[in-house]
Amino acid sequence: MALTNTAQSATHISFSAPFAAFGRAVVRMAERHPCMRQIEKLNNTSDEELAARGLTRDDVVRHIFRERFYI
């Protein structure tokens, strides 16, 4: 049986905590963005509905961000 020690020093935890909090905040902001909602909506549609719109699953992100980025 192998034993693993996962204890971290208090200094390491206190130093990385603000960066972890910032990272979580950025992820929450990205998830709330309207583009992400559109991507989720299109990902939840069937392949037949996407085909009726002239899209495939591979085209969803490109379709959403076509106005903002050259992808």
Long-range contacts (C-beta under 8 A, 24 or more apart in sequence): 35-64, 35-65, 35-68, 38-64, 39-64
